[in-house]
Amino acid sequence: MRIVFIGECMVELAPTEAGLYRMGYAGDTFNWAWHLRYLLGGAHEVTYLTAVGDDAPSADMLAFMRREGIDTCHIRTIPGATPGLYLIRQENGDRAFSYWRSQSAARRLAEDPSALNEALTGADLICLSGITLAILDPQSRVLLWEAIAKSEARVAFDPNIRPQLWPDEATCREVLSAAATRSDILLPSFGDEARLFGDSAPAQTAARYAQAGAGEIIVKDGGQPAFIRIGAEEFCVAAPEMAGLLVDATGAGDAFNAGWISARLQGAGPSEAARQAHRHAAKVLAVPGALLRSQGEEA
């Protein structure tokens, strides 16, 4: 299979024990792609689709993706542009984030319809998120969905609701609901959905997305059981007990998504896929950062 992820990878500055900052690369769909590549080994093709600048950080980012076995051949380079950046800091005993992404090259990933069509031709599964849609202007979202429809690939979508990226809640609800009607696999997080849509329980989130047309819905709920709805079948799968301390929740939802997709691609049924997804997310919770090993370490 050819699996294409669409979104934004940013430069990450994370604090170290020495008081300095370590540079890495992260972003929700990129984390998802990285974990899927990690879980699948050499099976299937994993492609990342975004736009980067022609500066040194962009070149280093592309080199990192390639070292990790992620195909970058359809990533557009935009002269004079730069990638987005975010900085992690400690605030009230927890991690907080500051972003510089308003001029990110990734916001222009869908500007060229011919490049989009070429990148998505032959895709079997396309994975994107609410953040992917939030960073694009309305016309770029139209072009993106047209290219996705033309590809005839299945679509996996994580709404990944970030209100600060949207002009208002009404626009966010409208765009995410429309995306759900175009998606085959939905991977929402209940806490986000409850705040934006007023859902009272994961089952309500699943029912709303089922009504939109999604056939495979997996509602994540942190350490609580995941709620699964496949067609008319509904059930919950509990998360495993953490063997150690929770170190960092960054990227755990992205890792869960990858665990689900990987398991399903390898023939697992829904219950087993959810268990595998929970187990993989738990591994990420036990380490700092969104990935399972230090960036820059040899694969």
VOLOTOR-303826 format. One record per residue: x negated, y negated, z of N, C-alpha, C in turn; residue in three letters; chain. Coordinates in steps of 0.1 Angstrom, whole numbers, plus 5000, padded with zeros to 4 digits. Layout:
<rs>
[[X Y Z] [X Y Z] [X Y Z] 'ALA' 'A'];
...
</rs>
This chain:
<rs>
[[4992 5012 5000] [5000 5000 5000] [4991 4987 5000] 'MET' 'A'];
[[4997 4977 4995] [4991 4964 4995] [4999 4955 5004] 'ARG' 'A'];
[[4993 4950 5015] [5000 4942 5025] [4994 4928 5025] 'ILE' 'A'];
[[5003 4918 5023] [4998 4905 5022] [5004 4897 5034] 'VAL' 'A'];
[[4995 4890 5041] [4999 4881 5052] [4997 4867 5047] 'PHE' 'A'];
[[5007 4858 5051] [5007 4844 5047] [5008 4835 5059] 'ILE' 'A'];
[[4998 4826 5060] [4999 4817 5071] [4986 4808 5073] 'GLY' 'A'];
[[4984 4805 5085] [4973 4796 5088] [4963 4802 5098] 'GLU' 'A'];
[[4950 4802 5094] [4940 4806 5103] [4932 4794 5107] 'CYS' 'A'];
[[4930 4792 5120] [4924 4780 5125] [4910 4782 5131] 'MET' 'A'];
[[4903 4772 5133] [4890 4773 5141] [4895 4772 5155] 'VAL' 'A'];
[[4890 4781 5163] [4893 4782 5178] [4881 4778 5186] 'GLU' 'A'];
[[4882 4769 5195] [4872 4766 5205] [4876 4771 5219] 'LEU' 'A'];
[[4870 4781 5224] [4874 4787 5236] [4863 4785 5247] 'ALA' 'A'];
[[4866 4782 5259] [4856 4779 5270] [4849 4792 5274] 'PRO' 'A'];
[[4837 4791 5277] [4829 4802 5282] [4826 4800 5297] 'THR' 'A'];
[[4820 4810 5304] [4817 4809 5318] [4806 4798 5320] 'GLU' 'A'];
[[4798 4796 5310] [4787 4786 5311] [4792 4772 5310] 'ALA' 'A'];
[[4805 4770 5307] [4810 4757 5306] [4809 4751 5291] 'GLY' 'A'];
[[4804 4759 5282] [4803 4755 5268] [4816 4761 5261] 'LEU' 'A'];
[[4816 4759 5248] [4827 4764 5240] [4822 4773 5229] 'TYR' 'A'];
[[4829 4785 5228] [4826 4794 5217] [4836 4792 5205] 'ARG' 'A'];
[[4830 4792 5193] [4839 4790 5182] [4843 4804 5176] 'MET' 'A'];
[[4856 4805 5173] [4861 4817 5166] [4872 4813 5157] 'GLY' 'A'];
[[4880 4822 5153] [4890 4820 5143] [4903 4828 5147] 'TYR' 'A'];
[[4914 4821 5146] [4927 4827 5151] [4939 4820 5145] 'ALA' 'A'];
[[4950 4826 5147] [4963 4821 5142] [4972 4833 5141] 'GLY' 'A'];
[[4985 4830 5143] [4994 4842 5145] [4994 4852 5134] 'ASP' 'A'];
[[4995 4848 5122] [4995 4858 5111] [4981 4864 5109] 'THR' 'A'];
[[4971 4856 5111] [4957 4861 5110] [4955 4872 5121] 'PHE' 'A'];
[[4959 4869 5133] [4957 4879 5144] [4965 4892 5140] 'ASN' 'A'];
[[4977 4890 5135] [4985 4902 5131] [4977 4910 5120] 'TRP' 'A'];
[[4972 4903 5110] [4964 4909 5099] [4952 4916 5105] 'ALA' 'A'];
[[4945 4910 5114] [4933 4916 5120] [4936 4928 5127] 'TRP' 'A'];
[[4946 4928 5135] [4950 4940 5143] [4955 4951 5134] 'HIS' 'A'];
[[4962 4948 5123] [4966 4958 5114] [4954 4965 5107] 'LEU' 'A'];
[[4945 4957 5103] [4933 4962 5097] [4925 4971 5107] 'ARG' 'A'];
[[4925 4967 5119] [4918 4974 5130] [4925 4988 5132] 'TYR' 'A'];
[[4938 4988 5132] [4946 5000 5134] [4946 5010 5122] 'LEU' 'A'];
[[4946 5004 5111] [4947 5013 5099] [4934 5018 5094] 'LEU' 'A'];
[[4923 5013 5099] [4910 5017 5095] [4908 5013 5080] 'GLY' 'A'];
[[4904 5023 5072] [4903 5020 5058] [4915 5022 5049] 'GLY' 'A'];
[[4926 5026 5056] [4938 5029 5048] [4945 5016 5044] 'ALA' 'A'];
[[4951 5015 5032] [4958 5004 5027] [4950 4991 5026] 'HIS' 'A'];
[[4955 4982 5018] [4948 4969 5015] [4955 4959 5023] 'GLU' 'A'];
[[4947 4951 5031] [4952 4940 5039] [4946 4927 5033] 'VAL' 'A'];
[[4955 4919 5028] [4951 4906 5022] [4956 4894 5030] 'THR' 'A'];
[[4948 4884 5031] [4953 4872 5038] [4954 4861 5028] 'TYR' 'A'];
[[4965 4853 5028] [4968 4843 5019] [4970 4830 5026] 'LEU' 'A'];
[[4961 4820 5024] [4962 4807 5030] [4955 4797 5021] 'THR' 'A'];
[[4951 4786 5026] [4943 4776 5019] [4932 4771 5029] 'ALA' 'A'];
[[4920 4769 5024] [4909 4764 5032] [4903 4752 5025] 'VAL' 'A'];
[[4894 4746 5032] [4886 4735 5026] [4873 4740 5020] 'GLY' 'A'];
[[4865 4730 5016] [4852 4734 5010] [4841 4730 5020] 'ASP' 'A'];
[[4844 4730 5033] [4834 4726 5043] [4828 4739 5049] 'ASP' 'A'];
[[4818 4737 5057] [4811 4749 5063] [4820 4757 5072] 'ALA' 'A'];
[[4828 4751 5081] [4837 4759 5089] [4846 4768 5080] 'PRO' 'A'];
[[4851 4763 5069] [4860 4771 5060] [4852 4783 5054] 'SER' 'A'];
[[4839 4780 5050] [4831 4791 5045] [4828 4801 5055] 'ALA' 'A'];
[[4825 4797 5067] [4823 4807 5078] [4835 4815 5081] 'ASP' 'A'];
[[4847 4809 5081] [4859 4816 5083] [4862 4827 5073] 'MET' 'A'];
[[4860 4823 5060] [4861 4833 5050] [4851 4844 5051] 'LEU' 'A'];
[[4839 4841 5055] [4829 4852 5057] [4833 4861 5068] 'ALA' 'A'];
[[4839 4856 5079] [4843 4864 5090] [4854 4873 5085] 'PHE' 'A'];
[[4864 4868 5078] [4875 4876 5073] [4870 4888 5065] 'MET' 'A'];
[[4861 4885 5056] [4855 4896 5047] [4848 4906 5055] 'ARG' 'A'];
[[4840 4902 5065] [4833 4911 5074] [4843 4921 5081] 'ARG' 'A'];
[[4855 4916 5084] [4865 4923 5091] [4873 4932 5081] 'GLU' 'A'];
[[4870 4932 5069] [4877 4941 5059] [4890 4935 5054] 'GLY' 'A'];
[[4892 4922 5055] [4904 4915 5051] [4901 4909 5037] 'ILE' 'A'];
[[4909 4912 5027] [4908 4906 5014] [4911 4892 5014] 'ASP' 'A'];
[[4902 4884 5008] [4904 4869 5007] [4904 4864 4993] 'THR' 'A'];
[[4906 4872 4983] [4904 4868 4969] [4914 4858 4965] 'CYS' 'A'];
[[4926 4857 4972] [4936 4848 4967] [4937 4836 4976] 'HIS' 'A'];
[[4927 4833 4985] [4927 4821 4993] [4922 4810 4985] 'ILE' 'A'];
[[4930 4799 4984] [4926 4787 4976] [4917 4778 4984] 'ARG' 'A'];
[[4907 4773 4977] [4898 4763 4983] [4902 4750 4978] 'THR' 'A'];
[[4905 4740 4987] [4909 4727 4983] [4898 4717 4986] 'ILE' 'A'];
[[4892 4711 4976] [4881 4702 4978] [4884 4690 4987] 'PRO' 'A'];
[[4876 4688 4997] [4878 4677 5006] [4886 4680 5018] 'GLY' 'A'];
[[4892 4692 5018] [4901 4696 5029] [4893 4703 5040] 'ALA' 'A'];
[[4900 4705 5051] [4893 4712 5063] [4904 4721 5069] 'THR' 'A'];
[[4900 4731 5077] [4909 4740 5084] [4914 4733 5096] 'PRO' 'A'];
[[4926 4737 5102] [4930 4732 5115] [4921 4737 5126] 'GLY' 'A'];
[[4922 4731 5137] [4914 4734 5149] [4922 4733 5161] 'LEU' 'A'];
[[4919 4742 5171] [4926 4741 5184] [4915 4744 5195] 'TYR' 'A'];
[[4917 4738 5206] [4909 4739 5218] [4916 4745 5229] 'LEU' 'A'];
[[4911 4755 5236] [4917 4761 5248] [4911 4755 5260] 'ILE' 'A'];
[[4919 4752 5270] [4915 4746 5282] [4923 4752 5294] 'ARG' 'A'];
[[4918 4750 5306] [4925 4755 5318] [4934 4743 5323] 'GLN' 'A'];
[[4946 4746 5326] [4955 4736 5331] [4965 4742 5341] 'GLU' 'A'];
[[4964 4738 5354] [4972 4743 5364] [4971 4758 5365] 'ASN' 'A'];
[[4959 4763 5364] [4956 4777 5366] [4959 4786 5354] 'GLY' 'A'];
[[4963 4780 5343] [4967 4788 5331] [4960 4781 5319] 'ASP' 'A'];
[[4961 4789 5308] [4955 4784 5295] [4965 4774 5289] 'ARG' 'A'];
[[4959 4763 5283] [4967 4753 5276] [4960 4750 5263] 'ALA' 'A'];
[[4967 4745 5253] [4961 4743 5240] [4963 4729 5235] 'PHE' 'A'];
[[4952 4724 5228] [4953 4712 5221] [4950 4714 5206] 'SER' 'A'];
[[4958 4709 5197] [4957 4712 5183] [4954 4700 5175] 'TYR' 'A'];
[[4946 4702 5165] [4943 4692 5154] [4946 4700 5141] 'TRP' 'A'];
[[4958 4699 5136] [4962 4707 5124] [4971 4699 5114] 'ARG' 'A'];
[[4973 4686 5117] [4982 4678 5108] [4977 4677 5094] 'SER' 'A'];
[[4963 4678 5092] [4957 4677 5079] [4952 4690 5075] 'GLN' 'A'];
[[4956 4701 5081] [4950 4714 5078] [4952 4718 5063] 'SER' 'A'];
[[4942 4724 5057] [4943 4728 5043] [4955 4738 5041] 'ALA' 'A'];
[[4957 4746 5052] [4968 4757 5051] [4982 4751 5048] 'ALA' 'A'];
[[4984 4738 5051] [4997 4732 5048] [4999 4731 5033] 'ARG' 'A'];
[[4989 4734 5025] [4990 4733 5010] [4989 4746 5004] 'ARG' 'A'];
[[4991 4757 5011] [4989 4771 5006] [4999 4774 4995] 'LEU' 'A'];
[[5011 4767 4995] [5022 4771 4986] [5023 4760 4975] 'ALA' 'A'];
[[5014 4752 4973] [5015 4741 4963] [5015 4746 4948] 'GLU' 'A'];
[[5008 4756 4946] [5006 4761 4932] [5014 4774 4929] 'ASP' 'A'];
[[5025 4772 4922] [5034 4784 4920] [5027 4796 4913] 'PRO' 'A'];
[[5019 4792 4903] [5012 4803 4895] [5002 4811 4904] 'SER' 'A'];
[[4995 4803 4913] [4986 4810 4922] [4994 4819 4932] 'ALA' 'A'];
[[5005 4814 4937] [5013 4822 4946] [5018 4835 4939] 'LEU' 'A'];
[[5023 4833 4927] [5028 4845 4920] [5017 4855 4918] 'ASN' 'A'];
[[5005 4851 4914] [4994 4860 4912] [4990 4867 4925] 'GLU' 'A'];
[[4990 4859 4936] [4986 4865 4949] [4996 4876 4954] 'ALA' 'A'];
[[5009 4874 4951] [5019 4883 4956] [5023 4894 4947] 'LEU' 'A'];
[[5018 4893 4934] [5021 4904 4925] [5015 4917 4929] 'THR' 'A'];
[[5023 4927 4930] [5018 4940 4934] [5018 4943 4949] 'GLY' 'A'];
[[5023 4933 4957] [5024 4935 4971] [5036 4944 4974] 'ALA' 'A'];
[[5033 4953 4984] [5044 4962 4989] [5051 4957 5001] 'ASP' 'A'];
[[5043 4949 5009] [5048 4944 5022] [5042 4930 5023] 'LEU' 'A'];
[[5051 4920 5026] [5046 4906 5029] [5050 4903 5043] 'ILE' 'A'];
[[5040 4898 5051] [5042 4894 5065] [5040 4879 5067] 'CYS' 'A'];
[[5049 4873 5073] [5048 4858 5076] [5055 4855 5089] 'LEU' 'A'];
[[5054 4842 5093] [5060 4839 5106] [5067 4825 5105] 'SER' 'A'];
[[5074 4822 5116] [5080 4808 5117] [5069 4797 5116] 'GLY' 'A'];
[[5057 4800 5121] [5046 4790 5120] [5043 4788 5105] 'ILE' 'A'];
[[5042 4799 5097] [5039 4797 5083] [5049 4787 5077] 'THR' 'A'];
[[5062 4789 5080] [5072 4780 5074] [5071 4766 5080] 'LEU' 'A'];
[[5068 4765 5093] [5068 4752 5099] [5057 4743 5094] 'ALA' 'A'];
[[5046 4748 5089] [5035 4739 5085] [5037 4735 5070] 'ILE' 'A'];
[[5047 4741 5063] [5049 4737 5049] [5061 4727 5048] 'LEU' 'A'];
[[5060 4719 5038] [5071 4709 5035] [5082 4717 5029] 'ASP' 'A'];
[[5094 4711 5028] [5106 4718 5023] [5104 4724 5009] 'PRO' 'A'];
[[5098 4716 5000] [5096 4721 4986] [5086 4733 4986] 'GLN' 'A'];
[[5076 4732 4994] [5066 4744 4994] [5073 4756 5000] 'SER' 'A'];
[[5082 4755 5009] [5090 4766 5014] [5098 4772 5003] 'ARG' 'A'];
[[5104 4764 4995] [5112 4769 4983] [5103 4777 4974] 'VAL' 'A'];
[[5092 4771 4970] [5082 4778 4961] [5077 4791 4967] 'LEU' 'A'];
[[5075 4791 4980] [5070 4804 4987] [5081 4815 4986] 'LEU' 'A'];
[[5093 4811 4989] [5104 4822 4989] [5107 4826 4975] 'TRP' 'A'];
[[5105 4817 4965] [5107 4821 4951] [5096 4832 4947] 'GLU' 'A'];
[[5084 4829 4951] [5073 4838 4948] [5075 4852 4955] 'ALA' 'A'];
[[5079 4851 4968] [5082 4863 4975] [5093 4872 4968] 'ILE' 'A'];
[[5104 4865 4964] [5115 4872 4958] [5110 4878 4945] 'ALA' 'A'];
[[5102 4871 4937] [5097 4876 4924] [5088 4889 4926] 'LYS' 'A'];
[[5081 4889 4938] [5072 4901 4940] [5080 4913 4943] 'SER' 'A'];
[[5092 4912 4948] [5101 4924 4951] [5095 4932 4963] 'GLU' 'A'];
[[5086 4926 4970] [5080 4933 4982] [5090 4933 4994] 'ALA' 'A'];
[[5089 4942 5003] [5096 4941 5016] [5089 4930 5024] 'ARG' 'A'];
[[5097 4924 5033] [5093 4913 5041] [5094 4916 5056] 'VAL' 'A'];
[[5083 4914 5063] [5083 4914 5078] [5081 4900 5083] 'ALA' 'A'];
[[5090 4896 5092] [5090 4882 5096] [5091 4881 5112] 'PHE' 'A'];
[[5081 4873 5117] [5082 4870 5131] [5085 4856 5133] 'ASP' 'A'];
[[5097 4852 5138] [5101 4838 5139] [5091 4829 5147] 'PRO' 'A'];
[[5084 4835 5157] [5074 4828 5164] [5077 4813 5166] 'ASN' 'A'];
[[5087 4810 5174] [5092 4797 5174] [5083 4787 5182] 'ILE' 'A'];
[[5079 4777 5175] [5070 4766 5181] [5077 4753 5179] 'ARG' 'A'];
[[5086 4748 5188] [5094 4736 5186] [5086 4724 5182] 'PRO' 'A'];
[[5074 4723 5187] [5066 4711 5184] [5062 4709 5170] 'GLN' 'A'];
[[5063 4720 5162] [5059 4720 5148] [5071 4716 5139] 'LEU' 'A'];
[[5083 4715 5145] [5095 4712 5137] [5100 4698 5139] 'TRP' 'A'];
[[5106 4692 5129] [5111 4678 5132] [5122 4677 5142] 'PRO' 'A'];
[[5130 4688 5143] [5141 4689 5153] [5145 4703 5154] 'ASP' 'A'];
[[5153 4706 5164] [5158 4720 5166] [5167 4725 5155] 'GLU' 'A'];
[[5175 4716 5150] [5185 4720 5140] [5178 4725 5128] 'ALA' 'A'];
[[5167 4718 5124] [5160 4722 5112] [5153 4735 5114] 'THR' 'A'];
[[5148 4737 5126] [5141 4750 5130] [5151 4761 5129] 'CYS' 'A'];
[[5163 4760 5135] [5173 4770 5135] [5177 4773 5120] 'ARG' 'A'];
[[5179 4763 5112] [5183 4765 5098] [5173 4773 5090] 'GLU' 'A'];
[[5160 4769 5091] [5150 4775 5083] [5147 4789 5088] 'VAL' 'A'];
[[5147 4792 5101] [5145 4805 5106] [5156 4815 5103] 'LEU' 'A'];
[[5168 4809 5103] [5180 4818 5100] [5180 4821 5086] 'SER' 'A'];
[[5176 4812 5077] [5176 4815 5063] [5165 4825 5060] 'ALA' 'A'];
[[5153 4824 5067] [5143 4834 5065] [5147 4848 5069] 'ALA' 'A'];
[[5155 4849 5079] [5160 4862 5084] [5168 4869 5073] 'ALA' 'A'];
[[5176 4861 5065] [5184 4867 5054] [5175 4873 5043] 'THR' 'A'];
[[5163 4868 5043] [5154 4873 5032] [5144 4884 5037] 'ARG' 'A'];
[[5146 4888 5050] [5136 4897 5056] [5142 4911 5058] 'SER' 'A'];
[[5133 4921 5057] [5137 4935 5060] [5134 4939 5074] 'ASP' 'A'];
[[5123 4933 5080] [5118 4937 5093] [5117 4924 5101] 'ILE' 'A'];
[[5124 4923 5113] [5124 4911 5121] [5117 4915 5134] 'LEU' 'A'];
[[5108 4906 5139] [5100 4909 5151] [5101 4897 5160] 'LEU' 'A'];
[[5112 4892 5165] [5114 4881 5173] [5110 4883 5188] 'PRO' 'A'];
[[5107 4872 5195] [5105 4873 5209] [5117 4867 5217] 'SER' 'A'];
[[5122 4874 5226] [5135 4871 5232] [5134 4857 5239] 'PHE' 'A'];
[[5124 4854 5246] [5123 4841 5254] [5124 4830 5244] 'GLY' 'A'];
[[5117 4830 5233] [5118 4819 5223] [5132 4818 5217] 'ASP' 'A'];
[[5138 4830 5214] [5151 4830 5208] [5162 4825 5218] 'GLU' 'A'];
[[5160 4828 5230] [5170 4824 5240] [5170 4808 5241] 'ALA' 'A'];
[[5158 4803 5241] [5157 4788 5243] [5162 4781 5231] 'ARG' 'A'];
[[5160 4786 5219] [5165 4779 5207] [5179 4782 5203] 'LEU' 'A'];
[[5183 4795 5204] [5196 4799 5199] [5206 4801 5210] 'PHE' 'A'];
[[5201 4801 5223] [5210 4804 5234] [5214 4818 5236] 'GLY' 'A'];
[[5206 4827 5231] [5209 4842 5233] [5208 4845 5248] 'ASP' 'A'];
[[5218 4853 5252] [5218 4857 5266] [5211 4870 5269] 'SER' 'A'];
[[5208 4878 5259] [5201 4891 5261] [5195 4895 5247] 'ALA' 'A'];
[[5185 4904 5248] [5178 4908 5235] [5188 4914 5226] 'PRO' 'A'];
[[5198 4921 5231] [5208 4927 5222] [5216 4917 5213] 'ALA' 'A'];
[[5217 4905 5219] [5224 4894 5212] [5215 4889 5201] 'GLN' 'A'];
[[5202 4888 5204] [5192 4883 5194] [5193 4893 5182] 'THR' 'A'];
[[5192 4906 5185] [5192 4917 5175] [5205 4916 5167] 'ALA' 'A'];
[[5216 4914 5173] [5229 4914 5166] [5230 4902 5156] 'ALA' 'A'];
[[5224 4891 5161] [5225 4879 5152] [5216 4881 5140] 'ARG' 'A'];
[[5204 4887 5142] [5196 4889 5130] [5201 4901 5121] 'TYR' 'A'];
[[5208 4910 5127] [5214 4921 5119] [5225 4915 5111] 'ALA' 'A'];
[[5233 4906 5116] [5243 4899 5108] [5237 4892 5096] 'GLN' 'A'];
[[5225 4887 5098] [5218 4880 5087] [5213 4889 5076] 'ALA' 'A'];
[[5213 4902 5079] [5209 4912 5069] [5197 4920 5072] 'GLY' 'A'];
[[5190 4918 5082] [5178 4925 5085] [5181 4939 5090] 'ALA' 'A'];
[[5174 4949 5084] [5178 4963 5088] [5170 4969 5099] 'GLY' 'A'];
[[5158 4963 5102] [5149 4968 5112] [5145 4957 5121] 'GLU' 'A'];
[[5150 4956 5134] [5148 4945 5143] [5142 4950 5156] 'ILE' 'A'];
[[5131 4944 5159] [5124 4947 5172] [5123 4935 5180] 'ILE' 'A'];
[[5130 4934 5191] [5130 4922 5199] [5120 4924 5211] 'VAL' 'A'];
[[5109 4916 5210] [5099 4917 5221] [5104 4909 5233] 'LYS' 'A'];
[[5099 4913 5245] [5104 4906 5257] [5093 4906 5267] 'ASP' 'A'];
[[5081 4903 5264] [5070 4903 5273] [5067 4917 5279] 'GLY' 'A'];
[[5067 4918 5292] [5065 4931 5298] [5078 4939 5300] 'GLY' 'A'];
[[5089 4933 5295] [5101 4941 5296] [5103 4950 5284] 'GLN' 'A'];
[[5112 4959 5285] [5114 4968 5273] [5117 4961 5260] 'PRO' 'A'];
[[5112 4966 5249] [5115 4961 5236] [5129 4966 5232] 'ALA' 'A'];
[[5137 4958 5226] [5150 4962 5222] [5150 4964 5207] 'PHE' 'A'];
[[5153 4976 5203] [5152 4980 5189] [5166 4982 5183] 'ILE' 'A'];
[[5168 4977 5171] [5180 4979 5164] [5177 4983 5149] 'ARG' 'A'];
[[5179 4995 5145] [5177 5001 5132] [5191 5004 5126] 'ILE' 'A'];
[[5196 4996 5117] [5209 4999 5112] [5219 4998 5124] 'GLY' 'A'];
[[5227 5008 5126] [5237 5008 5137] [5231 5014 5150] 'ALA' 'A'];
[[5219 5019 5150] [5213 5025 5162] [5206 5014 5170] 'GLU' 'A'];
[[5208 5015 5183] [5202 5005 5193] [5196 5013 5204] 'GLU' 'A'];
[[5185 5009 5209] [5179 5015 5221] [5167 5006 5226] 'PHE' 'A'];
[[5162 5009 5238] [5151 5002 5244] [5139 5011 5246] 'CYS' 'A'];
[[5127 5005 5245] [5115 5013 5248] [5107 5004 5257] 'VAL' 'A'];
[[5104 5010 5269] [5097 5003 5280] [5083 5001 5277] 'ALA' 'A'];
[[5077 4990 5282] [5063 4988 5281] [5056 4996 5291] 'ALA' 'A'];
[[5043 5001 5288] [5036 5009 5298] [5031 5000 5310] 'PRO' 'A'];
[[5029 5006 5321] [5023 4999 5333] [5009 4995 5329] 'GLU' 'A'];
[[5006 4982 5332] [4992 4978 5330] [4982 4985 5339] 'MET' 'A'];
[[4972 4991 5333] [4962 4999 5341] [4953 4989 5349] 'ALA' 'A'];
[[4951 4977 5344] [4943 4968 5351] [4950 4954 5352] 'GLY' 'A'];
[[4942 4944 5354] [4947 4930 5355] [4950 4925 5341] 'LEU' 'A'];
[[4961 4916 5341] [4963 4909 5329] [4953 4898 5328] 'LEU' 'A'];
[[4945 4898 5317] [4934 4888 5316] [4939 4876 5307] 'VAL' 'A'];
[[4946 4879 5296] [4949 4868 5287] [4960 4873 5277] 'ASP' 'A'];
[[4971 4866 5277] [4983 4870 5269] [4982 4865 5255] 'ALA' 'A'];
[[4971 4858 5251] [4970 4853 5238] [4970 4864 5227] 'THR' 'A'];
[[4979 4863 5218] [4979 4873 5207] [4985 4886 5210] 'GLY' 'A'];
[[4991 4888 5221] [4997 4901 5225] [5009 4904 5216] 'ALA' 'A'];
[[5017 4894 5213] [5028 4896 5204] [5024 4899 5190] 'GLY' 'A'];
[[5013 4893 5185] [5008 4896 5172] [5002 4910 5171] 'ASP' 'A'];
[[4996 4915 5182] [4991 4928 5183] [5003 4938 5183] 'ALA' 'A'];
[[5013 4935 5190] [5025 4944 5190] [5031 4945 5176] 'PHE' 'A'];
[[5032 4934 5169] [5036 4935 5155] [5028 4944 5147] 'ASN' 'A'];
[[5015 4943 5148] [5006 4952 5141] [5007 4966 5145] 'ALA' 'A'];
[[5009 4969 5158] [5011 4982 5162] [5024 4988 5157] 'GLY' 'A'];
[[5034 4981 5156] [5047 4986 5150] [5045 4989 5135] 'TRP' 'A'];
[[5040 4979 5128] [5038 4981 5113] [5029 4993 5110] 'ILE' 'A'];
[[5018 4994 5118] [5008 5005 5116] [5015 5018 5118] 'SER' 'A'];
[[5022 5019 5129] [5028 5032 5133] [5039 5036 5122] 'ALA' 'A'];
[[5047 5026 5118] [5057 5029 5108] [5051 5034 5094] 'ARG' 'A'];
[[5040 5027 5090] [5033 5030 5078] [5027 5045 5079] 'LEU' 'A'];
[[5024 5049 5091] [5018 5062 5093] [5029 5073 5096] 'GLN' 'A'];
[[5042 5069 5094] [5052 5079 5095] [5059 5080 5109] 'GLY' 'A'];
[[5055 5072 5118] [5062 5073 5132] [5076 5069 5131] 'ALA' 'A'];
[[5084 5075 5139] [5098 5071 5141] [5099 5058 5149] 'GLY' 'A'];
[[5110 5051 5150] [5111 5039 5157] [5107 5039 5172] 'PRO' 'A'];
[[5111 5050 5179] [5107 5051 5194] [5092 5052 5195] 'SER' 'A'];
[[5086 5061 5188] [5072 5062 5189] [5064 5050 5184] 'GLU' 'A'];
[[5070 5043 5174] [5063 5031 5169] [5063 5020 5179] 'ALA' 'A'];
[[5074 5019 5187] [5075 5009 5197] [5065 5013 5209] 'ALA' 'A'];
[[5064 5025 5212] [5054 5029 5222] [5040 5026 5218] 'ARG' 'A'];
[[5037 5029 5205] [5024 5026 5201] [5021 5011 5200] 'GLN' 'A'];
[[5031 5003 5197] [5030 4988 5197] [5028 4983 5211] 'ALA' 'A'];
[[5035 4988 5220] [5033 4984 5234] [5019 4987 5239] 'HIS' 'A'];
[[5014 4999 5236] [5001 5003 5240] [4990 4994 5234] 'ARG' 'A'];
[[4992 4991 5222] [4982 4982 5215] [4982 4968 5221] 'HIS' 'A'];
[[4994 4963 5223] [4995 4950 5230] [4989 4949 5244] 'ALA' 'A'];
[[4991 4960 5251] [4985 4961 5264] [4970 4960 5264] 'ALA' 'A'];
[[4964 4966 5254] [4949 4965 5252] [4945 4950 5251] 'LYS' 'A'];
[[4953 4943 5243] [4949 4929 5241] [4951 4920 5254] 'VAL' 'A'];
[[4961 4924 5261] [4964 4917 5274] [4952 4918 5284] 'LEU' 'A'];
[[4944 4929 5282] [4933 4932 5291] [4920 4926 5288] 'ALA' 'A'];
[[4920 4918 5277] [4907 4912 5272] [4910 4897 5269] 'VAL' 'A'];
[[4899 4889 5270] [4901 4875 5267] [4902 4873 5251] 'PRO' 'A'];
[[4911 4864 5247] [4913 4861 5233] [4923 4870 5226] 'GLY' 'A'];
[[4925 4867 5214] [4936 4873 5206] [4931 4886 5200] 'ALA' 'A'];
[[4918 4888 5199] [4913 4900 5192] [4907 4909 5203] 'LEU' 'A'];
[[4903 4921 5199] [4899 4931 5209] [4884 4931 5212] 'LEU' 'A'];
[[4876 4923 5204] [4862 4923 5207] [4857 4909 5203] 'ARG' 'A'];
[[4845 4905 5207] [4840 4892 5205] [4839 4889 5190] 'SER' 'A'];
[[4843 4878 5186] [4842 4874 5172] [4827 4872 5169] 'GLN' 'A'];
[[4823 4877 5157] [4809 4877 5153] [4802 4890 5156] 'GLY' 'A'];
[[4808 4898 5165] [4802 4911 5168] [4804 4920 5155] 'GLU' 'A'];
[[4795 4928 5152] [4796 4937 5140] [4807 4946 5141] 'GLU' 'A'];
[[4814 4948 5130] [4825 4957 5129] [4820 4972 5130] 'ALA' 'A'];
</rs>
